[in-house]
Structure formats: structure tokens, C-alpha cells
Amino acid sequence: MVRVAVVGLGKMGLSHLAIINAHPDVQVTAICDATGYVLDVLNKYTGVPTFSDYDVMLRDAELDAVVIATPSSMHGPMVRKALEKGLHVFCEKPFSLNPQESEELAGIVAQKGLVNQVGYHYRFVGVFQEVKRLLDMNLIGDISHVLAEAYGPVVMRPKGSSWRTQRTAGGGCLYDYAAHPLNLLTWYLGMPLGVGGSVLNSVFSKETDDEVFGTLYYPGGMNAQISVNWSDESYRKMSTKFSIWGAKGRIIADRQELQVYLRDTATIPAGYQQGWNVNNTTALTEEVWFYVRGEEYSAQLDYFVKCIAEKRSENVNSFASAAVTDKVIAMMIADAEKGPSVKNDEALPVTAPKKGGLFSFLSN
């Protein structure tokens, strides 16, 4: 039985608590939050010991692991303290607002051999896992361009001040929404050489971004563009889509469906054919053996528990992989603050090559 504490009881913390408390191999032995009312209600109806002080909980509770779902700016210090106690850690995304801190924490878990996972649940969606498998096979050849999109109706009016409305505290579309497709991009393509054209635009928010646009540059001319907007009510809920162009075909993937077009130059694997191939998510997603809130949410916490039981420290969504995403996010913030790289008065005129005299074109 794995003894777990859930820290932070906002939307994701309550979701994680509901899921992991239903896991038959887990005993939730502590809950920690700063809101007394929430702790009183949970203690009354679950009987689980509650703590309003994280340090006291780490000192007094009997734990093997913690699930941290606090505001993003608190992740780093809390993760560090848990690791110092020798606990396995599941942390919500983004991992850390400071990419240097992310790398330091990744180094600590590598030394200690602890299970370390960040809540990028899209890596547990069957369609996006299949995209990774096909890219690793080099099925569509050399990739030239990727378009990563995510849209949804999260912020539809100005909101009162909280950590979610301030980028400096980890709030905003970039940290909350765009982090997901950026994490998939780094999973698929690795760390980019650089970023450019980054735009962090406000629609309703005063102190953070509601739209994210930008380009990631990779070796060989490969590039990826990201387009994310969480103030778009034309979508009922978050919709994430990838379009990938390669020399031997094209891949289009979203949460529900995978479309693959293969040219006659592609080496066709089992289950695929030349031309269009279509698979839906039910055919690609491994069925979870218990279900509380979406297959991917249940699957990622079940995976965390299994990694602890199997003493597996090299796991999916590790701190090291999340640190790469944190670094790309930091690069986009720095790029956006610079503004346009070329101003309109800096454009170079296009000149035709000189070929002899004034009327030489008449002889062409």
C-alpha cells in the first residue's frame, strides 16, 4: 500500500484526490491546504488527517509520496522539501517557473532514484502516443513543419486578482494551456534551437496572457508554430490539435482522432496503407482498469503508483522532460518581451541581379 498526501485542493488537487483515493493500492494519509473550510469538510467526510502547514505535514504524516497541486510558483520549493524527505513526487504542470530550478530538481531525483512525474496528461492519450510511435519510426520521413493548436473557453471576461490572473505567479494561457502542446512538441521533436515571433497577447486578462503564438526552430529547417487561445468560446472545452508535414506523408491528430496520409515513398507498417488512414481514440487508447475522471487522468496517477511499486525512477513525464518544456516557455517569454525582430523601416529591398545594359531584359 502506497501512502500518499495530496497538497493543494483547488480544481486539480480535488480531481487528483478523488482519483487517487479510489486507487486500491493507495492510502491517502494526509491532505494539506491553506483553506480551513475545505480541510474541515474533507476531514469530516473522509476522516483523513488534514494539515494547513506543509512542513508540519512532512514532519508528522507517514508518507511514501506526495501529489502537489498548489499554485505553480510554489511547486519548486515544495518539491525540493519532499525530495529531501525521500518522497516520490507527482507535481502538477508547469513544473517550475524557473527552468534552472527545474534542472536542479531533475538532478536531485536522478541521484536519489525517486519516482518523479509531472501532470502532462496528454502523454497518456492514445492518439498522441500513436503519433510519437509513428514519428519514432520515421514513417512520414523528414519533418518540415508542425502546427500545434489549442483553443477553449477558460477566460471569457476580466477576473478578480488571483495567482491564476498573474503571469509572475504562474497564471495565464502560456503556463496553463500552451504548456500542453509545448510539452508534446518537445516530446516529439526535442529541444528547439530557438524561438521567434512569440506573441503573448491579452484578450480579457490584465496581468497575463490569453493568446500565445510563436515559432520553434529546429535543425535542418524544421519548424513548429504554436497557436493557443483560451478565450475562445467557439470551443465547448479545450481542443488540442497537431498537424505534421513530412517528406513521405502527413499526420493530423487531436484528442478524438488520428489521420495519417502516406505517400508511395513511405514504408507502410502493419495496420496502415498508402493514402489516408483514420483511427479514433477508442481504438488507440489502452483501457484503464479503474475510471474516475477521464482515461488519461486516471491512467497517469495509476502509472505513478505502479512506478513506485516497481521502484522505477525513469518514467514518463519525468522532471527532466518537464524541465525542457519549462525552458521553452521561458524562451518564449523572453522572445515576446523583445517584440518584433525586424521593424518595418528595417526591411531590405529586393533587387534584381544586374545583367549588362539598360535594355538587356529585351534579349531574354
Disulfide bonds with the S-S distance in Angstrom:
none
